[in-house]
């Protein structure tokens, strides 16, 4: 069975503990309540870009 881990890196998320969340930027929510492009997070002195990648995933295929 193939195992695919699509979670956020927990070390990255934990590194934000104790830092100031400054702001976020993304496209306007005009037709839907979700973001399908880049979300920019400004945390402490760092800037992060989260992207939403939508692609077909073979859940039942063989390891390749």
Secondary structure, DSSP 4 states (H G I P E B T S, - for coil): ------S--HHHHHTTTTS-EEEEE----SS-SS--S-EEEEETTEEEEE--------SSS---
